[in-house]
Amino acid sequence: MAKKQGRKPGQFGYLPPEHKFFLNPHTDARFTRCPKCDRPTNLRKKPLLILIQPAQPVSLNKTCRYCPSCDILIAHKDELDELLRKICLQIFPPLVGHDYLVVGTMDRKTWKEGRQTTTLEDLYHMVHDFKKHVEFEPTRYIWVKDD
């Protein structure tokens, strides 16, 4: 008999959490190398579930940076801001410029099917929360003048 999946306190989705997540606020740092292990990051396209305040869910199939060694998914805030602004202008004009939270990822098959959820409960069954939201500061290089 299969074990029934359920949400843990503080968890949005019913599916097991995946990846650590970093929403990069730095426009001058693209994190082509992992901020934790310094290995090159890969490009990975993942369907992200985003909640625009007050509670409008949006899913985007977004290309992110990914470090398989550290299991860190990195999205660039400036890119997300622009995509969400365009979506809101077309579909949710009153929500343009509202704060948002990247909640987790969705399974590609579910995202491709374009399932229209009728309830928030349906959405819970399609989302992998992030294991952890992390923050990093880019390494700053100091120019030393040689005389």
VENBELDA-V931825 format. One record per residue. N is the residue number from 1. RES is the residue in three letters. PHI is phi in whole degrees, -180 to 180 (* if undefined). NEAR is the number of other ideal C-beta (glycine too) atoms within 12 Angstrom. Layout:
N:RES:PHI:NEAR
N:RES:PHI:NEAR
//
This chain:
1:MET:*:3
2:ALA:-73:4
3:LYS:-75:7
4:LYS:-72:8
5:GLN:-80:16
6:GLY:-149:13
7:ARG:-87:22
8:LYS:-91:14
9:PRO:-56:7
10:GLY:83:12
11:GLN:-103:20
12:PHE:-86:30
13:GLY:-98:32
14:TYR:-86:25
15:LEU:-75:26
16:PRO:-60:20
17:PRO:-60:25
18:GLU:-132:27
19:HIS:61:30
20:LYS:-88:29
21:PHE:-129:38
22:PHE:-128:35
23:LEU:-92:32
24:ASN:-75:32
25:PRO:-85:20
26:HIS:-89:20
27:THR:-78:14
28:ASP:-98:14
29:ALA:-134:23
30:ARG:-102:22
31:PHE:51:38
32:THR:-73:19
33:ARG:-120:22
34:CYS:-62:26
35:PRO:-70:26
36:LYS:-97:22
37:CYS:-109:16
38:ASP:68:15
39:ARG:-84:18
40:PRO:-61:16
41:THR:-90:32
42:ASN:-103:23
43:LEU:-91:20
44:ARG:-139:24
45:LYS:-94:19
46:LYS:-132:31
47:PRO:-74:33
48:LEU:-97:39
49:LEU:-100:38
50:ILE:-123:39
51:LEU:-106:26
52:ILE:-91:31
53:GLN:-64:19
54:PRO:-80:13
55:ALA:-167:18
56:GLN:-102:26
57:PRO:-77:36
58:VAL:-139:34
59:SER:-115:34
60:LEU:-129:29
61:ASN:-87:23
62:LYS:-112:33
63:THR:-78:22
64:CYS:-126:34
65:ARG:-85:34
66:TYR:-144:30
67:CYS:-108:30
68:PRO:-67:19
69:SER:-67:16
70:CYS:-99:27
71:ASP:56:24
72:ILE:-111:35
73:LEU:-103:40
74:ILE:-121:44
75:ALA:-113:39
76:HIS:-95:28
77:LYS:-58:28
78:ASP:-62:18
79:GLU:-69:24
80:LEU:-63:30
81:ASP:-55:26
82:GLU:-67:18
83:LEU:-62:26
84:LEU:-68:35
85:ARG:-62:22
86:LYS:-64:17
87:ILE:-63:25
88:CYS:-64:24
89:LEU:-60:15
90:GLN:-83:13
91:ILE:-112:16
92:PHE:-128:23
93:PRO:-51:15
94:PRO:-67:13
95:LEU:-98:24
96:VAL:-58:21
97:GLY:83:16
98:HIS:-72:22
99:ASP:-65:19
100:TYR:-145:31
101:LEU:-134:26
102:VAL:-83:41
103:VAL:-83:36
104:GLY:177:38
105:THR:-116:38
106:MET:-118:38
107:ASP:-66:24
108:ARG:-58:18
109:LYS:-61:11
110:THR:-63:24
111:TRP:-64:24
112:LYS:-64:14
113:GLU:-65:14
114:GLY:64:14
115:ARG:-58:19
116:GLN:-92:12
117:THR:-85:21
118:THR:-98:8
119:THR:-135:12
120:LEU:-65:20
121:GLU:-61:14
122:ASP:-61:17
123:LEU:-65:29
124:TYR:-55:25
125:HIS:-77:23
126:MET:-113:34
127:VAL:-115:36
128:HIS:-99:33
129:ASP:-65:32
130:PHE:-83:34
131:LYS:-61:20
132:LYS:-166:19
133:HIS:-95:23
134:VAL:-121:23
135:GLU:-133:19
136:PHE:-139:27
137:GLU:-108:14
138:PRO:-68:19
139:THR:-71:15
140:ARG:-101:9
141:TYR:-96:8
142:ILE:-103:6
143:TRP:-77:6
144:VAL:-107:6
145:LYS:-79:5
146:ASP:-89:4
147:ASP:-101:3
//
